[in-house]
Amino acid sequence: MGAGHAHTLYRHGHSPIHRLPPHCKLVAVLGFVVVVVSTPREALWAFALYAVLLAAVAAVARVPAGFLLKRLVIEVPFVAFALLMPFVVPGEQTGLLGLSVSVPGLWGAWNVLAKGTLGVAASVLLASTTELRSLLLGLQRLKLPPMLVQIASFMLRYGDVVTDELRRMSIARRSRGFEARGVRHWGVLAKTAGALFIRSYERGERVHLAMVSRGYTGTLPVIDEVTASRAQWAYASALPVLALAVCLLGWTV
């Protein structure tokens, strides 16, 4: 899979969570998210317990609360959508802060906010404790279709290359006195986007030819065989198992 590749979400550390095999963490996070989504929205206390579980994982992984909260900003579009639901969803009306809002809309907004935030937080914790290369190895270990793993690998590795190409083009424009100030400059920006696409496509062709000349036949060689012991699987399953217990209580209480 090549050399390691750092990303902005990853936080270097040596905690027990960092040392877990990536496929164990992927399964644990997926199980946790499925359990959270399956929890009845009326069980408010259950979502509080889920948050406590994630806070415990963050503490074990030594991920600061500020680091986690900053990266939760990614769900802002979902928050905006949820805040509109009490005003657009039809149904019984009630008063809230002097406004007339829909009761089903309030429950729907809570459902989206609670489950979405917990899911995003779990994903951020996964990214904070697992390098991209390890995530790809974990997906490979879980028998995800090889073509999807390769597409994800190339996308992650050449995203920085394309971004750097765009940066150089931006510097070249500014060095010639260009600065986008309004609609009349959109044509130049559109031409820049077209040139970037052509350069990226040509670079991709050159990379593919280089890989074929070195024996690439459609599959990437497995350099590191990632394995997990029973103890590691048991440790990773603690989060989804505890969440499942909370979910079952939520349906019965």
DRENDO-1510 file (C-alpha; in Angstrom, 1 decimal, always signed):
<recs>
REC; n; res; u; v; w
REC; 1; MET; +0.0; +0.0; +0.0 .
REC; 2; GLY; +3.0; +2.3; +0.0 .
REC; 3; ALA; +4.3; +4.6; +2.7 .
REC; 4; GLY; +2.2; +6.0; +5.4 .
REC; 5; HIS; +0.1; +9.1; +4.7 .
REC; 6; ALA; -0.8; +11.6; +7.5 .
REC; 7; HIS; -4.0; +13.5; +7.5 .
REC; 8; THR; -5.3; +16.4; +9.5 .
REC; 9; LEU; -7.8; +14.4; +11.5 .
REC; 10; TYR; -5.1; +12.0; +12.8 .
REC; 11; ARG; -3.6; +12.6; +16.2 .
REC; 12; HIS; -0.3; +10.7; +16.8 .
REC; 13; GLY; -0.3; +8.7; +19.9 .
REC; 14; HIS; +0.5; +5.4; +21.6 .
REC; 15; SER; -2.7; +4.7; +23.4 .
REC; 16; PRO; -4.4; +1.2; +23.5 .
REC; 17; ILE; -6.9; +2.6; +20.9 .
REC; 18; HIS; -4.1; +3.6; +18.6 .
REC; 19; ARG; -2.6; +0.2; +18.8 .
REC; 20; LEU; -5.8; -1.7; +17.9 .
REC; 21; PRO; -5.8; -3.3; +14.4 .
REC; 22; PRO; -7.7; -1.0; +12.0 .
REC; 23; HIS; -10.2; -3.6; +11.0 .
REC; 24; CYS; -11.2; -4.1; +14.6 .
REC; 25; LYS; -11.8; -0.4; +15.0 .
REC; 26; LEU; -13.8; -0.2; +11.7 .
REC; 27; VAL; -16.1; -3.0; +12.8 .
REC; 28; ALA; -16.5; -1.5; +16.3 .
REC; 29; VAL; -17.4; +1.9; +14.9 .
REC; 30; LEU; -19.8; +0.5; +12.4 .
REC; 31; GLY; -21.5; -1.6; +15.1 .
REC; 32; PHE; -21.8; +1.4; +17.4 .
REC; 33; VAL; -23.3; +3.6; +14.7 .
REC; 34; VAL; -25.9; +0.9; +13.7 .
REC; 35; VAL; -26.9; +0.5; +17.4 .
REC; 36; VAL; -27.2; +4.3; +17.8 .
REC; 37; VAL; -29.4; +4.6; +14.7 .
REC; 38; SER; -31.6; +1.7; +16.0 .
REC; 39; THR; -32.3; +3.4; +19.3 .
REC; 40; PRO; -35.8; +4.9; +19.8 .
REC; 41; ARG; -35.6; +8.6; +19.7 .
REC; 42; GLU; -37.7; +8.9; +22.8 .
REC; 43; ALA; -35.0; +7.3; +25.0 .
REC; 44; LEU; -33.2; +10.5; +25.7 .
REC; 45; TRP; -31.1; +9.0; +28.5 .
REC; 46; ALA; -29.7; +6.4; +26.1 .
REC; 47; PHE; -28.1; +9.0; +23.9 .
REC; 48; ALA; -26.6; +10.6; +27.0 .
REC; 49; LEU; -25.0; +7.2; +27.9 .
REC; 50; TYR; -23.7; +6.8; +24.3 .
REC; 51; ALA; -22.0; +10.2; +24.7 .
REC; 52; VAL; -20.5; +9.0; +27.9 .
REC; 53; LEU; -19.1; +5.9; +26.2 .
REC; 54; LEU; -17.6; +8.0; +23.4 .
REC; 55; ALA; -16.1; +10.3; +26.0 .
REC; 56; ALA; -14.5; +7.3; +27.7 .
REC; 57; VAL; -13.0; +6.1; +24.4 .
REC; 58; ALA; -11.6; +9.6; +23.8 .
REC; 59; ALA; -10.1; +9.6; +27.3 .
REC; 60; VAL; -8.4; +6.3; +26.7 .
REC; 61; ALA; -7.2; +7.4; +23.3 .
REC; 62; ARG; -6.0; +10.7; +24.9 .
REC; 63; VAL; -7.9; +12.8; +22.3 .
REC; 64; PRO; -8.6; +16.2; +23.9 .
REC; 65; ALA; -12.2; +17.4; +24.0 .
REC; 66; GLY; -11.3; +20.6; +22.1 .
REC; 67; PHE; -9.7; +18.6; +19.2 .
REC; 68; LEU; -12.9; +16.5; +18.9 .
REC; 69; LEU; -15.3; +19.4; +19.1 .
REC; 70; LYS; -13.5; +21.4; +16.4 .
REC; 71; ARG; -13.8; +18.5; +14.0 .
REC; 72; LEU; -17.5; +18.1; +14.7 .
REC; 73; VAL; -18.0; +21.3; +12.7 .
REC; 74; ILE; -18.3; +19.1; +9.7 .
REC; 75; GLU; -21.9; +18.3; +10.6 .
REC; 76; VAL; -23.1; +22.0; +10.5 .
REC; 77; PRO; -25.1; +21.4; +7.3 .
REC; 78; PHE; -27.1; +18.6; +9.1 .
REC; 79; VAL; -27.6; +20.9; +12.1 .
REC; 80; ALA; -29.1; +23.6; +9.8 .
REC; 81; PHE; -31.4; +21.0; +8.2 .
REC; 82; ALA; -32.5; +19.7; +11.7 .
REC; 83; LEU; -33.3; +23.2; +12.9 .
REC; 84; LEU; -35.7; +23.8; +10.0 .
REC; 85; MET; -37.7; +20.6; +10.7 .
REC; 86; PRO; -39.8; +22.0; +13.5 .
REC; 87; PHE; -41.0; +24.7; +11.1 .
REC; 88; VAL; -41.7; +22.6; +8.0 .
REC; 89; VAL; -42.9; +19.2; +9.3 .
REC; 90; PRO; -46.7; +19.1; +9.5 .
REC; 91; GLY; -48.4; +17.9; +12.7 .
REC; 92; GLU; -49.4; +18.9; +16.2 .
REC; 93; GLN; -48.2; +22.4; +17.1 .
REC; 94; THR; -46.7; +23.6; +20.4 .
REC; 95; GLY; -45.1; +26.7; +21.7 .
REC; 96; LEU; -41.3; +27.0; +22.0 .
REC; 97; LEU; -39.5; +30.3; +22.9 .
REC; 98; GLY; -42.6; +32.2; +21.7 .
REC; 99; LEU; -42.7; +30.4; +18.4 .
REC; 100; SER; -45.2; +27.8; +17.1 .
REC; 101; VAL; -43.4; +24.6; +16.1 .
REC; 102; SER; -44.3; +21.1; +15.1 .
REC; 103; VAL; -44.1; +18.4; +17.7 .
REC; 104; PRO; -43.1; +15.7; +15.1 .
REC; 105; GLY; -40.6; +18.2; +13.7 .
REC; 106; LEU; -39.1; +18.7; +17.1 .
REC; 107; TRP; -38.7; +14.9; +17.6 .
REC; 108; GLY; -37.3; +14.6; +14.1 .
REC; 109; ALA; -34.8; +17.4; +14.7 .
REC; 110; TRP; -33.7; +15.7; +17.9 .
REC; 111; ASN; -33.4; +12.4; +16.2 .
REC; 112; VAL; -31.1; +13.9; +13.4 .
REC; 113; LEU; -29.0; +15.9; +15.8 .
REC; 114; ALA; -28.5; +13.2; +18.4 .
REC; 115; LYS; -27.8; +10.3; +16.1 .
REC; 116; GLY; -25.8; +12.4; +13.6 .
REC; 117; THR; -23.6; +14.0; +16.2 .
REC; 118; LEU; -22.8; +10.6; +17.9 .
REC; 119; GLY; -22.1; +9.0; +14.5 .
REC; 120; VAL; -19.8; +11.9; +13.4 .
REC; 121; ALA; -18.0; +11.8; +16.8 .
REC; 122; ALA; -17.4; +8.1; +16.5 .
REC; 123; SER; -16.0; +8.6; +13.0 .
REC; 124; VAL; -13.8; +11.5; +14.2 .
REC; 125; LEU; -12.4; +9.3; +17.0 .
REC; 126; LEU; -11.7; +6.5; +14.4 .
REC; 127; ALA; -9.8; +9.0; +12.1 .
REC; 128; SER; -8.0; +10.5; +15.1 .
REC; 129; THR; -6.5; +7.2; +16.1 .
REC; 130; THR; -5.9; +5.5; +12.7 .
REC; 131; GLU; -3.7; +6.5; +9.9 .
REC; 132; LEU; -5.1; +6.6; +6.4 .
REC; 133; ARG; -2.8; +3.8; +5.3 .
REC; 134; SER; -4.0; +1.7; +8.2 .
REC; 135; LEU; -7.7; +2.3; +7.4 .
REC; 136; LEU; -7.1; +1.1; +3.8 .
REC; 137; LEU; -5.4; -2.0; +5.1 .
REC; 138; GLY; -8.3; -2.5; +7.5 .
REC; 139; LEU; -10.8; -2.3; +4.6 .
REC; 140; GLN; -8.7; -4.7; +2.6 .
REC; 141; ARG; -8.6; -7.1; +5.6 .
REC; 142; LEU; -12.4; -6.9; +5.9 .
REC; 143; LYS; -12.6; -8.1; +2.2 .
REC; 144; LEU; -14.0; -4.9; +0.8 .
REC; 145; PRO; -14.0; -5.2; -3.0 .
REC; 146; PRO; -10.3; -4.7; -4.1 .
REC; 147; MET; -11.3; -2.1; -6.8 .
REC; 148; LEU; -13.0; +0.1; -4.2 .
REC; 149; VAL; -10.0; -0.1; -1.9 .
REC; 150; GLN; -7.7; +0.9; -4.8 .
REC; 151; ILE; -9.9; +3.8; -5.8 .
REC; 152; ALA; -9.9; +5.1; -2.2 .
REC; 153; SER; -6.1; +4.6; -2.0 .
REC; 154; PHE; -5.5; +6.6; -5.2 .
REC; 155; MET; -8.0; +9.3; -4.3 .
REC; 156; LEU; -6.3; +9.9; -0.9 .
REC; 157; ARG; -2.8; +9.8; -2.2 .
REC; 158; TYR; -3.3; +12.0; -5.2 .
REC; 159; GLY; -5.6; +14.5; -3.5 .
REC; 160; ASP; -2.6; +16.3; -2.2 .
REC; 161; VAL; -1.0; +16.2; -5.6 .
REC; 162; VAL; -4.0; +17.9; -7.3 .
REC; 163; THR; -4.3; +20.4; -4.4 .
REC; 164; ASP; -0.6; +21.3; -4.8 .
REC; 165; GLU; -1.1; +21.8; -8.6 .
REC; 166; LEU; -4.0; +24.1; -7.9 .
REC; 167; ARG; -1.9; +26.1; -5.5 .
REC; 168; ARG; +0.9; +26.5; -8.1 .
REC; 169; MET; -1.7; +27.7; -10.6 .
REC; 170; SER; -3.1; +30.2; -8.1 .
REC; 171; ILE; +0.4; +31.5; -7.4 .
REC; 172; ALA; +1.0; +31.9; -11.2 .
REC; 173; ARG; -2.2; +33.9; -11.6 .
REC; 174; ARG; -1.3; +36.2; -8.7 .
REC; 175; SER; +2.2; +36.7; -10.0 .
REC; 176; ARG; +0.7; +38.1; -13.2 .
REC; 177; GLY; -1.5; +40.5; -11.2 .
REC; 178; PHE; -4.7; +38.6; -11.4 .
REC; 179; GLU; -7.1; +38.6; -8.4 .
REC; 180; ALA; -10.7; +37.5; -8.5 .
REC; 181; ARG; -12.9; +40.4; -7.5 .
REC; 182; GLY; -16.3; +39.6; -8.9 .
REC; 183; VAL; -18.5; +37.9; -11.5 .
REC; 184; ARG; -16.5; +39.2; -14.4 .
REC; 185; HIS; -13.5; +37.0; -13.3 .
REC; 186; TRP; -15.5; +33.8; -13.1 .
REC; 187; GLY; -14.5; +33.0; -16.7 .
REC; 188; VAL; -10.8; +32.9; -15.7 .
REC; 189; LEU; -11.6; +30.7; -12.7 .
REC; 190; ALA; -13.6; +28.3; -15.0 .
REC; 191; LYS; -10.6; +28.1; -17.4 .
REC; 192; THR; -8.4; +27.3; -14.4 .
REC; 193; ALA; -10.7; +24.5; -13.3 .
REC; 194; GLY; -10.6; +23.1; -16.9 .
REC; 195; ALA; -6.8; +23.3; -17.0 .
REC; 196; LEU; -6.6; +21.6; -13.6 .
REC; 197; PHE; -8.8; +18.7; -14.8 .
REC; 198; ILE; -6.7; +18.2; -18.0 .
REC; 199; ARG; -3.4; +18.3; -16.0 .
REC; 200; SER; -4.8; +15.8; -13.4 .
REC; 201; TYR; -6.0; +13.5; -16.1 .
REC; 202; GLU; -2.7; +13.5; -17.9 .
REC; 203; ARG; -0.9; +13.0; -14.7 .
REC; 204; GLY; -3.1; +10.0; -13.9 .
REC; 205; GLU; -2.3; +8.5; -17.3 .
REC; 206; ARG; +1.4; +8.9; -16.7 .
REC; 207; VAL; +1.1; +7.3; -13.3 .
REC; 208; HIS; -0.9; +4.4; -14.7 .
REC; 209; LEU; +1.7; +3.8; -17.4 .
REC; 210; ALA; +4.5; +3.8; -14.8 .
REC; 211; MET; +2.6; +1.3; -12.7 .
REC; 212; VAL; +2.0; -1.0; -15.7 .
REC; 213; SER; +5.6; -0.8; -16.7 .
REC; 214; ARG; +6.5; -2.1; -13.2 .
REC; 215; GLY; +4.2; -5.1; -13.4 .
REC; 216; TYR; +0.8; -3.7; -12.2 .
REC; 217; THR; -2.0; -6.1; -13.3 .
REC; 218; GLY; -5.0; -4.6; -11.6 .
REC; 219; THR; -4.3; -5.5; -7.9 .
REC; 220; LEU; -2.0; -4.0; -5.4 .
REC; 221; PRO; +0.4; -6.3; -3.5 .
REC; 222; VAL; -0.3; -6.8; +0.2 .
REC; 223; ILE; +2.9; -5.7; +2.0 .
REC; 224; ASP; +1.6; -5.8; +5.6 .
REC; 225; GLU; -0.7; -8.6; +6.7 .
REC; 226; VAL; -2.8; -7.0; +9.5 .
REC; 227; THR; -4.0; -9.6; +12.0 .
REC; 228; ALA; -5.9; -9.3; +15.3 .
REC; 229; SER; -5.9; -11.5; +18.4 .
REC; 230; ARG; -9.0; -12.6; +20.3 .
REC; 231; ALA; -8.1; -10.2; +23.1 .
REC; 232; GLN; -7.9; -7.3; +20.6 .
REC; 233; TRP; -11.3; -8.2; +19.1 .
REC; 234; ALA; -12.8; -8.4; +22.6 .
REC; 235; TYR; -11.3; -5.0; +23.5 .
REC; 236; ALA; -12.7; -3.4; +20.4 .
REC; 237; SER; -16.1; -5.0; +20.8 .
REC; 238; ALA; -16.6; -3.4; +24.2 .
REC; 239; LEU; -18.0; -0.1; +22.7 .
REC; 240; PRO; -20.6; -1.7; +20.4 .
REC; 241; VAL; -21.6; -4.4; +23.0 .
REC; 242; LEU; -22.1; -1.8; +25.8 .
REC; 243; ALA; -24.0; +0.4; +23.3 .
REC; 244; LEU; -26.2; -2.6; +22.4 .
REC; 245; ALA; -27.1; -3.2; +26.0 .
REC; 246; VAL; -28.1; +0.5; +26.3 .
REC; 247; CYS; -30.2; +0.2; +23.1 .
REC; 248; LEU; -32.0; -2.9; +24.4 .
REC; 249; LEU; -32.8; -1.1; +27.6 .
REC; 250; GLY; -34.1; +1.8; +25.6 .
REC; 251; TRP; -36.6; -0.4; +23.8 .
REC; 252; THR; -37.8; -2.2; +27.0 .
REC; 253; VAL; -37.8; +0.6; +29.6 .
</recs>
